[in-house]
Every structure is written in C-alpha cells, then in structure tokens.
Amino acid sequence: MIAMVVLPLAVIVWAAVAVATSKSSAGAAVHEAVRLDKGGHFFLAVAAILSAVFGGGWLADRLGQPRVIGEICAGLAMGPTVLGRFAPDAKDWLFPADNLPMLDGLAQIGLVFFMFGVGRELTGMSLRGIGPQVLMVSQASLLIPFAAGTAAAVPLVQDFTGRAGHPAAFVLFVGCALSVTALPVLARILTDLRLTRTHQGQLSLFASALGDGVVWLVLTAILAVVHGSSPTGVLWNGLFAAALTIVFLGPLRRGLARWARSRQAADESAEGDATLMLLLAGGIAATATLTTVVGVHQLIGALLAGLAWPTGNARTARVADRLSSTSKTVLLPFFFFGFGLTIDLGSLRFDRSSVLAIATLLVLAVVTKVCGPALSAVLTGMRPRPALTLGVLLNARGLTELVILQIGYQAGVIDQRLLSILTIIALVTTILTRPLLRLIGPEGVEPASSPCESEQDGVAAKGAPERSSLSH
C-alpha cells in the first residue's frame, strides 16, 4: 500500500527536478520527454498533492502528532514557502497557473463536505447531565481569548490590516482567530489518546462545538461589514440567515428524521446508497449556494446541512460517513495545497513589529485558551489538574483556524504577514496539545460521570471507560 504512494511520488519528484535543471542537455532531453498537455499536468498535480499530503500525515503520525499537522505542512511545502523558494521552475511546471482554478474547485468541494461533517458531529452530541458546566466552560473558552485577541489587535491595526482597510473588522477577526478550537482535530486527538469517554474529553468537545458555532456567526457578520453592506443590509442578511437556520433546524430536520424512520430509508442496496449519496452531495451544494445568496458564507450552509441531517439511522449515517471520509482523504488535500500557495512563511520579515506580534499573540492564545476554561472548570467543581487538561484540549486550533484565516485573508481583513503569523500560531498551539497532555499525565483525566455519548461513531462510544494512553 505504501509502495503505491512512494513510487509515484518518487517519479514525480524526479520529473520535477529534471525539469528544474533543464538548462543542461540531459535536463533538456528529459523536459522534452515529459512534455504534458493541460490535462496531463492537472492529473500530475493531483497525484503530487495527494501523495505529498499522505506522506506528511504519515510522518506526523509517526512523530506522535495529529495527521493534520503533517498534511498542513505538506501543503505549505508545495507552495512558495519551500518548493517555490528552492525549485521555482519545478513548482511552475508541476502546478501551472491555468490548472490552479480546477484545483481550487476541488478544494472548495472538499471544504463544503468537511463543514457538513462538522455539522454532523455537533448534532450528534448530548448535553445531558453537564449542561451548566459546559456552558460556563464554553463561554470562558470563547470570550476570554476573544477579548484578549481584540485588545491585542488594536496596536496591530496600522501594520497588519488587509486591503479592505476596515479596522473594526480586523480587530474582531483577530479575536475570532484566537478563540477558535478545531473540533475535528480535537476529536481525533481524543480518539488517539483514548480520552473520548473521559469527563474532560466530552466536556472539551461540547465546549468546542458551542464556541465554534458562535465564532462562525461572528465571522459571518464581519464578512458582511467588510463587503460594504449597510447596517440595514447587515440586519436583513442576519434576519434571512436566522430564518434559514430556523427552517433547517426545525421543519427540515424533523422532516428528514421522519423520512429516516420510514420504510423507504431502510433500503440497504448498494444502488440505493449511491442514489442517496448523490442526492446528499447535491443538497449540500444547493444549501451552500442558498446561504451565499442571502449574504452568508457558503460554509455556513454546509454546516446547516450537517446539523439537519438525521441521526440514529444506520443507512443515513453510513452514507454521510462515506461522503465525509472521501472529502477528508481525497478532497481536503487540495485545500492544504491552495492554502500553501497563498502563504510564504519564508518571506516573513522578523522585524520588531512581527516579532512582537508573534510573541504577544502566541502567549495570549495559549494562556487565555488554557487558563480561561481551566479556571471556569475549577469554579464549577473540577479539580485543578483535570481542569488544566480540559484547557489544553481546547487549545488545539488546527484545520478550522486555517479555514477561517483563508476566509479573512481573501476578504482583505488581514494582510499576508498576519496570515503567516496566525498560521504559525495555529500550528504551534496544535503541536503543543499532545506533549502538554502527557506532561500533565493520567491524573489529569476523570471518567465520565454522566451518560453523555455521541450518537456518531468516532466521537464517543458506549461502554465502560477506557484507560487513557497518557503517561510520563
């Protein structure tokens, strides 16, 4: 299985290097031999991206880090940060400009399906037994980093605001960036460390879900302001978005739930699954289009589709899982690649303003995200060491922050330098999660004291609590 990836990747690297050194007679001969048309270049780029992202994820897993860290780094390496800096001709040959729109289309499809999966994870959670505590922790996890980020952004406005030139949007956006938690990455860390059935694991998932929901709402308002909408326009867009949310979480969700219990939904044939998956994919795309029409980002539409999708039915869960799995393994790598093209970490000037911004935002991101929820948990009855574990879990940002950063950069809220700085912070805070958890040790986790289980596979499972893999 590994050889099927390594061998094509080796051929791709050889061809790219040969083209990059085509000034020699041998290189020129190779360049002539590997001449490709637009379609050939497209599929070569697809193979290179999938192979590189797979290799990066595999290496990260071997190093004890979430696979997404390696996948993000592989995407950055294929852009101007590494490949464009050391082999620019190879980069231009592998990824010609006329193929980039097609690759971006694959990335957008992957992002939409990814957000659908996030919506499913949110709707599959039950808050029975820990409602008051999760509300306190989620508010601390959101509001304390948000307040710190907005305060720290005030002196950064002049140096780091994007082309939109909107200071208020800039300040709020930095607050959003510091307060987000990557729910899918967090769920993967909990699974790998066997913490999903612990009180801290479940509480961190619930707090992350509630906090990130608010972050996406705030981001929607920021984008409306940046795009020049008048206060009346923003209000109307908000009302349309609220009405759409009510429809999706009310009548549509109840209707889909009734259908899921019907005899028609019990069709177990492969043809029936294929038809349902096709309809689901089309429905997600249509919902993303609908939210765009009312002035809300398309990813919010995909999130609503995931929230409305019925749970508790084996067939609907199986079809949705297949779609989400395909997006994560086949389509999301193109987002990592596209994100890597927009950022050049090597060009970041470490002048006084940049160094101060990195140091300040990184310290605030870690301290407020760890200590805020931890203090809130202690005040609601949790022991200090388990409370610290909870704060460390909520400090993982990862993929979700990268999505938000790209949206803000494309909208002109932040500039290239701050995009690089916040990307570094997202990677560092996520990388710190596992080492800090192991430093705290097994004394920092408590078994779940209430039947708070996810209704979806991969988030939590019923049964007796597992012993965590945390050790010194």
LUMFITI-855890 format. One record per residue (C-alpha): residue in one letter; x, y, z. Coordinates in nm, 3 decimals, always signed. Layout:
<atoms>
A,X,Y,Z
...
</atoms>
This chain:
<atoms>
M,+0.000,+0.000,+0.000
I,+0.282,+0.240,+0.094
A,+0.470,+0.148,-0.224
M,+0.171,+0.257,-0.435
V,+0.223,+0.607,-0.296
V,+0.601,+0.620,-0.261
L,+0.682,+0.501,-0.613
P,+0.461,+0.755,-0.798
L,+0.585,+1.029,-0.564
A,+0.946,+0.940,-0.645
V,+0.872,+0.959,-1.018
I,+0.701,+1.296,-0.973
V,+0.993,+1.437,-0.776
W,+1.241,+1.306,-1.034
A,+1.050,+1.460,-1.323
A,+1.011,+1.794,-1.144
V,+1.380,+1.812,-1.054
A,+1.475,+1.715,-1.408
V,+1.265,+1.996,-1.547
A,+1.403,+2.241,-1.292
T,+1.756,+2.159,-1.412
S,+1.664,+2.166,-1.779
K,+1.948,+2.407,-1.863
S,+2.174,+2.104,-1.911
S,+2.148,+1.891,-2.227
A,+2.029,+1.589,-2.027
G,+1.772,+1.800,-1.848
A,+1.651,+1.944,-2.175
A,+1.603,+1.594,-2.314
V,+1.403,+1.494,-2.007
H,+1.200,+1.813,-2.035
E,+1.110,+1.723,-2.391
A,+1.027,+1.366,-2.293
V,+0.788,+1.464,-2.014
R,+0.606,+1.739,-2.204
L,+0.239,+1.730,-2.099
D,-0.081,+1.894,-2.213
K,-0.319,+2.071,-1.975
G,-0.500,+1.751,-1.880
G,-0.174,+1.568,-1.815
H,-0.049,+1.850,-1.594
F,-0.376,+1.850,-1.400
F,-0.359,+1.481,-1.315
L,+0.012,+1.508,-1.239
A,-0.069,+1.787,-0.993
V,-0.346,+1.577,-0.837
A,-0.106,+1.285,-0.790
A,+0.164,+1.510,-0.644
I,-0.073,+1.678,-0.397
L,-0.236,+1.357,-0.275
S,+0.100,+1.181,-0.239
A,+0.265,+1.471,-0.055
V,-0.027,+1.519,+0.185
F,-0.045,+1.145,+0.255
G,+0.329,+1.138,+0.323
G,+0.309,+1.439,+0.552
G,+0.022,+1.290,+0.750
W,+0.201,+0.957,+0.782
L,+0.519,+1.125,+0.907
A,+0.329,+1.336,+1.162
D,+0.152,+1.026,+1.291
R,+0.490,+0.855,+1.334
L,+0.613,+1.156,+1.531
G,+0.315,+1.140,+1.768
Q,+0.131,+1.439,+1.622
P,-0.216,+1.464,+1.463
R,-0.205,+1.373,+1.094
V,-0.349,+1.713,+1.006
I,-0.025,+1.880,+1.122
G,+0.175,+1.687,+0.864
E,-0.090,+1.746,+0.597
I,-0.083,+2.121,+0.658
C,+0.297,+2.127,+0.647
A,+0.294,+1.929,+0.320
G,+0.060,+2.189,+0.170
L,+0.289,+2.470,+0.285
A,+0.592,+2.287,+0.142
M,+0.434,+2.269,-0.206
G,+0.385,+2.646,-0.217
P,+0.630,+2.938,-0.221
T,+0.750,+2.859,+0.134
V,+0.965,+2.561,+0.026
L,+0.921,+2.437,-0.332
G,+0.877,+2.785,-0.479
R,+1.184,+2.909,-0.294
F,+1.428,+2.627,-0.371
A,+1.290,+2.496,-0.704
P,+1.063,+2.761,-0.857
D,+1.082,+2.609,-1.206
A,+0.974,+2.272,-1.070
K,+0.683,+2.436,-0.888
D,+0.568,+2.619,-1.200
W,+0.594,+2.301,-1.407
L,+0.409,+2.082,-1.156
F,+0.137,+2.341,-1.089
P,+0.090,+2.566,-1.396
A,-0.129,+2.869,-1.345
D,-0.406,+2.756,-1.585
N,-0.466,+2.444,-1.371
L,-0.498,+2.627,-1.039
P,-0.869,+2.715,-1.081
M,-0.955,+2.346,-1.127
L,-0.754,+2.251,-0.819
D,-0.924,+2.530,-0.624
G,-1.261,+2.390,-0.730
L,-1.169,+2.055,-0.575
A,-1.060,+2.238,-0.260
Q,-1.392,+2.422,-0.231
I,-1.588,+2.099,-0.269
G,-1.372,+1.939,-0.001
L,-1.427,+2.231,+0.237
V,-1.804,+2.224,+0.190
F,-1.823,+1.849,+0.258
F,-1.586,+1.892,+0.552
M,-1.817,+2.150,+0.712
F,-2.109,+1.914,+0.657
G,-1.918,+1.659,+0.864
V,-1.856,+1.917,+1.137
G,-2.230,+1.984,+1.150
R,-2.298,+1.614,+1.194
E,-2.051,+1.597,+1.482
L,-2.225,+1.888,+1.653
T,-2.575,+1.749,+1.619
G,-2.470,+1.405,+1.744
M,-2.381,+1.531,+2.092
S,-2.597,+1.518,+2.401
L,-2.556,+1.762,+2.690
R,-2.741,+1.553,+2.944
G,-2.604,+1.594,+3.292
I,-2.335,+1.858,+3.228
G,-2.531,+2.143,+3.073
P,-2.445,+2.419,+3.326
Q,-2.078,+2.330,+3.339
V,-2.036,+2.307,+2.963
L,-2.200,+2.647,+2.922
M,-1.959,+2.804,+3.171
V,-1.654,+2.640,+3.014
S,-1.760,+2.719,+2.657
Q,-1.816,+3.085,+2.743
A,-1.473,+3.107,+2.905
S,-1.312,+2.925,+2.611
L,-1.471,+3.172,+2.370
L,-1.493,+3.508,+2.545
I,-1.159,+3.526,+2.727
P,-0.939,+3.455,+2.419
F,-1.173,+3.668,+2.208
A,-1.137,+3.965,+2.443
A,-0.759,+3.921,+2.462
G,-0.731,+3.894,+2.084
T,-0.934,+4.207,+2.018
A,-0.734,+4.405,+2.275
A,-0.402,+4.284,+2.131
A,-0.519,+4.366,+1.777
V,-0.571,+4.736,+1.848
P,-0.199,+4.831,+1.822
L,-0.162,+4.598,+1.520
V,-0.422,+4.774,+1.305
Q,-0.185,+5.012,+1.133
D,+0.074,+4.748,+1.036
F,-0.132,+4.436,+0.961
T,-0.473,+4.539,+0.826
G,-0.556,+4.391,+0.485
R,-0.657,+4.565,+0.163
A,-1.018,+4.606,+0.283
G,-0.890,+4.866,+0.530
H,-1.159,+4.802,+0.792
P,-1.010,+4.840,+1.145
A,-1.319,+4.720,+1.336
A,-1.344,+4.405,+1.123
F,-0.971,+4.348,+1.170
V,-0.990,+4.367,+1.549
L,-1.290,+4.133,+1.568
F,-1.130,+3.890,+1.324
V,-0.815,+3.855,+1.536
G,-1.041,+3.783,+1.833
C,-1.212,+3.508,+1.632
A,-0.877,+3.359,+1.530
L,-0.756,+3.330,+1.890
S,-1.082,+3.189,+2.028
V,-1.146,+2.903,+1.783
T,-1.090,+2.533,+1.860
A,-1.055,+2.276,+1.581
L,-1.336,+2.033,+1.663
P,-1.234,+1.761,+1.410
V,-0.869,+1.774,+1.521
L,-0.976,+1.765,+1.886
A,-1.196,+1.461,+1.822
R,-0.903,+1.283,+1.654
I,-0.667,+1.363,+1.945
L,-0.922,+1.231,+2.195
T,-0.962,+0.910,+1.996
D,-0.587,+0.854,+1.960
L,-0.525,+0.911,+2.333
R,-0.840,+0.716,+2.435
L,-0.992,+1.017,+2.610
T,-1.334,+1.023,+2.443
R,-1.505,+0.858,+2.741
T,-1.347,+1.085,+2.999
H,-1.520,+1.383,+3.153
Q,-1.256,+1.620,+3.015
G,-1.280,+1.472,+2.666
Q,-1.657,+1.503,+2.642
L,-1.664,+1.846,+2.803
S,-1.399,+1.976,+2.561
L,-1.598,+1.851,+2.262
F,-1.918,+2.018,+2.379
A,-1.743,+2.345,+2.468
S,-1.565,+2.347,+2.133
A,-1.890,+2.287,+1.946
L,-2.073,+2.573,+2.118
G,-1.782,+2.815,+2.097
D,-1.705,+2.749,+1.732
G,-2.071,+2.795,+1.643
V,-2.058,+3.147,+1.785
V,-1.725,+3.214,+1.607
W,-1.881,+3.129,+1.270
L,-2.173,+3.362,+1.340
V,-1.936,+3.647,+1.429
L,-1.728,+3.574,+1.118
T,-2.042,+3.597,+0.906
A,-2.117,+3.943,+1.049
I,-1.755,+4.054,+0.991
L,-1.770,+3.950,+0.625
A,-2.099,+4.134,+0.577
V,-1.944,+4.453,+0.711
V,-1.626,+4.413,+0.502
H,-1.824,+4.360,+0.184
G,-1.973,+4.705,+0.226
S,-2.319,+4.616,+0.341
S,-2.507,+4.898,+0.509
P,-2.637,+4.849,+0.864
T,-2.979,+4.782,+0.713
G,-2.829,+4.531,+0.471
V,-2.644,+4.354,+0.752
L,-2.968,+4.340,+0.951
W,-3.162,+4.192,+0.660
N,-2.888,+3.940,+0.592
G,-2.893,+3.845,+0.959
L,-3.269,+3.802,+0.953
F,-3.252,+3.587,+0.640
A,-2.976,+3.377,+0.794
A,-3.175,+3.337,+1.117
A,-3.485,+3.235,+0.924
L,-3.283,+2.985,+0.721
T,-3.133,+2.841,+1.039
I,-3.478,+2.803,+1.197
V,-3.606,+2.623,+0.886
F,-3.310,+2.384,+0.876
L,-3.308,+2.305,+1.248
G,-3.687,+2.293,+1.273
P,-3.918,+2.171,+0.994
L,-3.645,+2.037,+0.764
R,-3.468,+1.843,+1.035
R,-3.797,+1.694,+1.162
G,-3.897,+1.603,+0.806
L,-3.565,+1.430,+0.740
A,-3.595,+1.247,+1.073
R,-3.941,+1.117,+0.976
W,-3.806,+1.006,+0.639
A,-3.515,+0.827,+0.812
R,-3.767,+0.624,+1.012
S,-3.971,+0.534,+0.705
R,-3.959,+0.208,+0.513
Q,-3.805,+0.379,+0.210
A,-3.500,+0.479,+0.414
A,-3.446,+0.113,+0.508
D,-3.330,+0.024,+0.154
E,-2.992,-0.146,+0.205
S,-2.899,-0.196,-0.160
A,-2.575,-0.054,-0.298
E,-2.773,+0.127,-0.568
G,-2.991,+0.288,-0.303
D,-2.684,+0.409,-0.112
A,-2.533,+0.554,-0.429
T,-2.854,+0.742,-0.508
L,-2.880,+0.877,-0.154
M,-2.516,+0.992,-0.158
L,-2.572,+1.170,-0.489
L,-2.880,+1.345,-0.352
L,-2.696,+1.435,-0.032
A,-2.399,+1.586,-0.218
G,-2.634,+1.786,-0.440
G,-2.831,+1.903,-0.136
I,-2.517,+2.022,+0.041
A,-2.408,+2.216,-0.268
A,-2.754,+2.369,-0.305
T,-2.759,+2.473,+0.061
A,-2.415,+2.634,+0.028
T,-2.546,+2.826,-0.275
L,-2.857,+2.935,-0.086
T,-2.661,+3.083,+0.204
T,-2.436,+3.266,-0.041
V,-2.744,+3.424,-0.200
V,-2.857,+3.566,+0.137
G,-2.509,+3.708,+0.207
V,-2.376,+3.431,+0.434
H,-2.059,+3.234,+0.361
Q,-2.118,+2.905,+0.179
L,-1.953,+2.701,+0.455
I,-2.231,+2.806,+0.693
G,-2.479,+2.647,+0.453
A,-2.286,+2.321,+0.457
L,-2.277,+2.337,+0.838
L,-2.655,+2.378,+0.848
A,-2.695,+2.078,+0.617
G,-2.491,+1.869,+0.861
L,-2.699,+1.989,+1.155
A,-3.022,+1.898,+0.975
W,-2.907,+1.552,+0.860
P,-3.089,+1.279,+1.060
T,-2.909,+1.074,+1.325
G,-2.993,+0.734,+1.467
N,-3.040,+0.566,+1.127
A,-2.774,+0.321,+1.010
R,-2.817,+0.395,+0.641
T,-2.811,+0.774,+0.660
A,-2.509,+0.758,+0.893
R,-2.329,+0.518,+0.660
V,-2.384,+0.733,+0.352
A,-2.285,+1.054,+0.531
D,-1.975,+0.886,+0.675
R,-1.865,+0.776,+0.328
L,-1.908,+1.126,+0.192
S,-1.720,+1.282,+0.485
S,-1.443,+1.023,+0.460
T,-1.400,+1.091,+0.089
S,-1.378,+1.464,+0.146
K,-1.117,+1.428,+0.421
T,-0.892,+1.185,+0.237
V,-0.933,+1.287,-0.128
L,-1.057,+1.646,-0.144
L,-0.923,+1.830,+0.164
P,-0.560,+1.785,+0.049
F,-0.638,+2.035,-0.226
F,-0.734,+2.290,+0.038
F,-0.399,+2.237,+0.211
F,-0.229,+2.289,-0.125
G,-0.431,+2.602,-0.203
F,-0.362,+2.742,+0.142
G,+0.007,+2.675,+0.089
L,+0.000,+2.878,-0.233
T,-0.138,+3.185,-0.055
I,+0.128,+3.199,+0.213
D,+0.507,+3.228,+0.210
L,+0.646,+3.174,+0.558
G,+0.997,+3.223,+0.424
S,+0.922,+3.583,+0.328
L,+0.805,+3.679,+0.677
R,+1.033,+3.958,+0.796
F,+1.124,+3.913,+1.158
D,+1.140,+4.285,+1.228
R,+1.039,+4.438,+1.556
S,+0.666,+4.459,+1.478
S,+0.647,+4.099,+1.351
V,+0.839,+3.954,+1.645
L,+0.624,+4.144,+1.894
A,+0.308,+4.033,+1.715
I,+0.413,+3.666,+1.713
A,+0.521,+3.668,+2.077
T,+0.217,+3.856,+2.203
L,-0.044,+3.664,+2.008
L,+0.114,+3.324,+2.080
V,+0.135,+3.385,+2.455
L,-0.220,+3.521,+2.465
A,-0.350,+3.234,+2.250
V,-0.206,+2.969,+2.481
V,-0.258,+3.134,+2.820
T,-0.615,+3.254,+2.765
K,-0.732,+2.937,+2.590
V,-0.581,+2.707,+2.856
C,-0.628,+2.909,+3.174
G,-0.971,+3.059,+3.099
P,-1.161,+2.728,+3.061
A,-0.949,+2.569,+3.335
L,-1.042,+2.840,+3.586
S,-1.407,+2.815,+3.486
A,-1.397,+2.437,+3.535
V,-1.240,+2.477,+3.880
L,-1.512,+2.724,+3.978
T,-1.776,+2.468,+3.876
G,-1.627,+2.189,+4.088
M,-1.346,+2.028,+3.888
R,-1.007,+1.957,+4.044
P,-0.717,+2.178,+3.920
R,-0.519,+1.909,+3.735
P,-0.815,+1.775,+3.531
A,-0.921,+2.136,+3.469
L,-0.578,+2.205,+3.319
T,-0.621,+1.901,+3.092
L,-0.950,+2.049,+2.972
G,-0.784,+2.381,+2.889
V,-0.501,+2.212,+2.698
L,-0.751,+2.015,+2.488
L,-0.935,+2.333,+2.392
N,-0.607,+2.495,+2.281
A,-0.590,+2.280,+1.964
R,-0.674,+2.501,+1.665
G,-0.551,+2.321,+1.353
L,-0.762,+2.295,+1.039
T,-1.062,+2.504,+1.149
E,-0.843,+2.806,+1.214
L,-0.676,+2.769,+0.876
V,-1.016,+2.777,+0.707
I,-1.107,+3.093,+0.897
L,-0.769,+3.254,+0.821
Q,-0.804,+3.190,+0.450
I,-1.154,+3.342,+0.450
G,-1.026,+3.653,+0.630
Y,-0.726,+3.689,+0.401
Q,-0.932,+3.651,+0.083
A,-1.177,+3.910,+0.214
G,-0.892,+4.156,+0.275
V,-0.938,+4.168,+0.653
I,-0.576,+4.073,+0.729
D,-0.258,+4.106,+0.525
Q,-0.004,+3.844,+0.416
R,+0.220,+3.895,+0.720
L,-0.054,+3.842,+0.977
L,-0.177,+3.542,+0.779
S,+0.170,+3.389,+0.820
I,+0.186,+3.479,+1.190
L,-0.156,+3.333,+1.272
T,-0.073,+3.021,+1.071
I,+0.238,+2.968,+1.283
I,+0.029,+3.014,+1.596
A,-0.230,+2.762,+1.475
L,+0.041,+2.503,+1.409
V,+0.231,+2.563,+1.734
T,-0.077,+2.551,+1.958
T,-0.195,+2.228,+1.797
I,+0.151,+2.068,+1.816
L,+0.169,+2.155,+2.189
T,-0.150,+1.965,+2.272
R,-0.016,+1.612,+2.298
P,+0.313,+1.695,+2.478
L,+0.128,+1.906,+2.736
L,-0.130,+1.632,+2.794
R,+0.145,+1.378,+2.851
L,+0.319,+1.623,+3.086
I,+0.002,+1.654,+3.295
G,-0.028,+1.276,+3.299
P,-0.313,+1.032,+3.366
E,-0.401,+1.210,+3.692
G,-0.545,+1.489,+3.476
V,-0.839,+1.286,+3.344
E,-1.157,+1.170,+3.513
P,-1.406,+0.908,+3.390
A,-1.731,+1.042,+3.250
S,-1.984,+1.068,+3.529
S,-2.291,+1.101,+3.308
P,-2.425,+0.923,+3.001
C,-2.312,+1.192,+2.761
E,-2.236,+0.999,+2.447
S,-2.216,+1.100,+2.091
E,-2.460,+0.940,+1.858
Q,-2.199,+0.918,+1.586
D,-1.901,+0.691,+1.552
G,-1.560,+0.838,+1.614
V,-1.663,+1.096,+1.873
A,-1.759,+0.873,+2.164
A,-1.873,+0.519,+2.208
K,-2.092,+0.348,+2.459
G,-1.946,+0.112,+2.709
A,-1.711,+0.107,+3.003
P,-1.449,+0.382,+3.019
E,-1.115,+0.303,+2.858
R,-0.787,+0.368,+3.030
S,-0.622,+0.669,+2.867
S,-0.283,+0.638,+2.696
L,-0.138,+0.939,+2.880
S,+0.183,+0.854,+3.058
H,+0.503,+1.026,+3.160
</atoms>
